[in-house]
Amino acid sequence: MYSTYKARASFGYKVADYCNVVKRSILLACLIFWAVGLFASPVYIGLVSFDGTFVNGIPTYPYSLVAAGSPPFWAMCDDYYHDGTPGDQWLANLTNLGTGNPTNLRFASFGLVAYEEVGWIFLQTFNTPTSQWPDMNFAVWHIFNPTVVITPTAQRWINLAMANYQYGDYTHVYIATPLQINASPTGDQEFISTGSTTVRQGDQPSPNPPA
């Protein structure tokens, strides 16, 4: 998810703004994929903005995307080493993680369990304080790119995911994978988001979240 985008005037986000929009944003994201035709892959994905905290100049969850001209919705990047800039558009295949088929995913060689661990961490953002979201995103990046340096808190999220991924419900989790799956580092990123109104705050309890 590394990016060279520098146009942002200041880093970080306003927690109060997130509190005001988090439930609305989750529900909006849940409706997006149905609106664009879930199984009509590929679809055009657009990167609208970086809406999360910047860590050493790197934007973290959430990112605002659009799908086939939809309203903006939040997504998490699982792809540290590909670049992205607001305004980018690309064709992507949508994969429902609940199908258990990682064939078309960028990191398919890591196997389904790795994606379910990533999906589990992503789902915990719905009931975890925003202050933990950067570490959660870095945990996701580390799963697919173990050279990514992480904090002890991010490692604890990975440990929790390893212990709990099998209990997750991934039927409403979707992966948007660029058609150029083996693109150079300047190529488009892979993102994870929700696709059903049944995923709400509180649906995915986070056992003993890292302090």
N, C-alpha and C positions, 0 to 999 in steps of 0.2 A: 503494500500500500504506500510505499515511498512516493512522495511527490515533490516536484520542484516549484510548485505554484507559489509565488511570492506577493501577489497583488493584495493580499489581505492586510488591512490597516493595523489590526491588533490580533493577538492570539487569545484563545480561550473562548468560553461561552458564558452567558448569564444564566445562573441557576434558576432565577425567578422565571425567566422566559421559558425554560424547559418545563418547569412545574405547570405553567399555564397551558402548554401545548402537548405534553407527552401522551395523554390518553387520546386526544384527537388525532395525533400523528400516528399512533399505533392502529387505530381503527381505520384511518385513511389508507395506510399501507396495506392493511388486510384486504381492502376492496380492490386494489389496483390491478392485480394479476387477473382477477375475474373480469374486470372491465375491459382489459385489452385482449382477452381470449387466451386463457392459460395454456392451452395445448396448441396454440397457433405459433409455436416457435419456428424460426427465430423472430425476435421482436427487437425494435430499436430501443436502446437504453441511453439515457443522457445523464451526465453528471452535472447537477445544478450548483451545488455548493458544499463546502466543508462546514459542518455545523457543530463539531465537537472540539474538544481541547486539542491544542497543538503540543506535542511533546518533542522537544529538540527540533522544531520546525516541521514535524510530521503530523498531519491531521489524523485524528482518531474518530471513532464512532461518536455520533452519527454522521453519515453523508446523506445529502438529499439527492435523490434520483428521480427521473421520470421514465415511464415505460410507454412507448408508443403514444406520446403526447398526453399522458395522464397528468393529474395534479402531482406535485412533488410528494415523495414519501421517503422515509428513513431506511437506510440499509447499512450493513457493516461490511467493510472490505476484509476479505480473508487472504489477500494477495499482496504481501509486503513489497515485493521487488518489481512490480509493474507500476507504471507512472499514470497519473491522472490529473487533469486540470478542468475546473468548471467550464462548461461549454462543449466538452468532448461528447461525441455520440458514436455508438457502435452497435452492431448486431450481436445479439446474445441468444443462446439457448436457455430456456428455463427448465430446471429440473426440480421436481418435488422430492425433497429428501425422504419423505415418508415412503416412497416407492422402494427404497432400498437399492436403487440402481445408480451407482456413481459413474457409469461408463462415459458420459459426456462432460464430466467435470474436469477442471484444470488439474487438480491434484488426485486424480483417480488412482494413481499408483500407490497412494497412501492408504487406500482402502476405505470401506464404508464406515468403520469405527471412527476413524479420524474425523470424517465429516459429521458424524453424530456427536462427537465431543465438541466440535466447533458449534454445531447447532444448539447443543445444550447450553454452552456459554452464552451464545447470542440470546436465547430465550430468557436467561436470567436477567438481562438488562431491563426487562419489563417491571421487575420489582426490586431492583438494586439501585442504591443511590448513584446519581450521575458521577460522583467523585470517583467511583470505581470503574467507570466505563473505559477510560484509557488503558488501565491494566488488563481489562477483559479483552480489549481489542488486541493488545500485544500478546496476550496468551493465545488468541486465535492465530495470529501471524506466526508465533513460535511453533505451533503444532505442525504447520506445513513448511516452515523454514526454520529449522532448529538453530541456525546461526544468529537469528534475531535475539539481541540481548534483552532480557526481561528482568523485572523486579521480583523479589520474593512473593509479593502479593499476586502477581501474574502467575507465578509458578503454582501457588495455592489454588488458583482458579483451574489450572490444568489438572491438578490432582483431584479436585472436586469433579471435574468433567470425567476423568477416567473412572471415578468411583460411581458416577450417577448417570452416565449417558444412556445406559440400557433402560432407564426408567422414563426417558423423555418421549414426548409425543411429537413426531416430526411431520405429521401429515399436513401441517400448515406452514412449513418452512420451505422456502424456495431458494435455489441457487441460480444466479444469472451469470453464465459463463460465456465469454467472448467467443465468437466463431473462430477467431485467430487464436486458438488455444495455446499454441507454442510461440506466441509473439515475443519479440525482443523486450527488454526492460522498459522501453518507451511505449509498449503496447498497452491495450486496455486491461482493466482489472476485473477480477471476479468478485461478486457481491452476494451477500446472504440477506434475505428479508422475509417478511411474513406474507401470507396470502389467504388468510381466513379470519373472519370476525370472531371466531371462537378462541383466538389467542388474545387474552386480555391481561392486565395487571393482576397478579395473584394466581394465574393458572399454572405457573411453573415455579413452585416454591424453591428457594435457593437454600439448601441445608448448610447451616454454619458458614455463611459467606465470609470471606476473609475480612479481617478488621482493617 
